Amino acid sequence: MKKGTLLVALGLITTLLSITGCKNDENKLALQAGETIFNNKIIYDRSTETPYNVGVKLSLDDGVKVTGVKLGRIEAEKEQFNYKDGVLILGGEFLSKLSTQEKNFVVSLSNDKTVKVPSIIATKVIKTAAEFQAINDNLTGIYVLGNDIDLSSISNFEPLGWYYSETDTSNSYFHGILEGNGYSIKNAKVWYNSTAENNSLVYNGAGLFQNPAHSNGDNIGLFQVIGSSGIVRNVTFDNISVRGRTICGVIAGNVMGTVENCLIRENCIVEGGTHFYDDDCNIGGAFGIVAGSGNVINTVSLTAKVSFPEVFIDNDDTYVGKIGNGWDHTNEPGNTDYTWKYANVDKPLMNYADDGSVNDTGSKAKDSNNSFTNGIYSFAGKTWGSITNCYSISWKQTPYEGSARNVYFSQTHVGANKPGSGSENMGTLTSCSALPAEDLKNPDLYSGYDKNVWSLEQGVYPKLIAPQISYSVISE
């Protein structure tokens, strides 16, 4: 057979194979055992060494086909997506090219329409205590909890983020995203000192935190500071014990960013250890401070275990020979005792005479909202930003010097009352209350809460649903 005749014959065979369906142009992309089909939102873990496929349920009309998939500017090759039996499959080679982000996939259809599929391309899906502590290695990452995180294997958890002082350029806050997916972070000890009663070990270099950013005990919680672009959401905090000097809370010492849909269980503990409070040095069940850019939404604290010690002794030797601010040494103008005491009191207002003597005026200091306080709040020590639709359990506190009184939800900043902290009025508390337990067990209280995120039943405390981003796993 001549060469030309052979080429014609091969062409005829190819055409016949195509007509009869013998040539297989079908996309072979399929899910493997252990890979997942998401119901509504895709999560992809970029930290995995081997790329993997994921699927997501997608209902299309009969005859409609998927013609393209892209995320941002990255478009999947035709062999890297497939639609079959109501599931859109995305190939690992395509997914592994995507940068960390929270964005919608745009899916093009044969009917000239598009649909959007939400996704989280995560820095890491966290499943262990070590992985959670390692958030400190990348404070701008996007993290998703893959299960409950038990931190009991870490003897003393170092807060996430680094705060050295107000003006230190080495400060580094959490500016990433923590998507809790409804899961719990539990069983953590976050202690700057072995006791709340004094700080002698800290000043002798024997504090419990390893990093100097944490060892001063300021802004202490699981997060030290959540930065202005940081987001923490959909997390339950269970059996977390926080101990710092001042500005302390279970979730964060200071939140400048956004916290939404979080729950603090009743077994959590917050302890402060300082003789300074009321003027901004306070502690709360959830936060020490909600900063001016901070925004807290739909979050509940059930813990009443928020306290300063009965008597606190500060061993900082800078106090040698100085008069205490009304808590002790009031009749010893020339004292040489280096310790200051009495944290858990209602701060007396004192007159300081030119001769160094100090006289009690008989009045007590009030916070910025004209309430008596010794620096303990049920939710946030001070609110400069906004808190909306948040609740805490109520209780009464009996100070070391004073009578039993209510512990308040938080305080905002009123410049006329606290001019030393700024003349501008700041902070909003909208639909926020400290309430008794039975009120917190009434689902009507949470009318603005997302029922896909929260489980709300009469007679029980609210709970987060986990996982909220639901999926099924391909079996063998």
Buried (B, 14 or more C-beta within 10 A) or exposed (E): EEEEEEEEEEEEEEEEEEEEEEEEEEBEBBBEEEBBBBEEBBBBBBEEEEBBBBBBBBEBEEEBEBBBBBBEEEBBEEEBBBBBEEBBBBBBBBBBBBEBEBBBBBBBBEEEEBBEBBBBBBBBBBBBBEBBBBBBEEBBBBBBBBBBBBBEEBEBBBBBBBBBEEEEEEBBBBBBBBBBBBBBBBBBBBBBBBBBBBBBBBBEEEBBBEEEBBBBBBBBBBBBBBBBBBBBBBBBBBBBBBBBBBBBBBBBBBBBBBBBBBBBBBBBBBBBBBBBBBBBBBBBBBBBBBBBBBBBBBBBBBBBBBBBBBBBBBBEEEBEEBBBBBBBBBEBBEBEBBBBBBBBBBBBEBEBEEEEEBEEEEEBBBBBBEEBBBBBBBBBBBBBBBBBBBBBBBBEBEBBBBEEBBBBBBBBBBBEBBEEBEEEEBBBBEEBBBBEEEBBBBBEBBEEBEEEBBBBEEEEBBBBBBBBBBBEEBEE
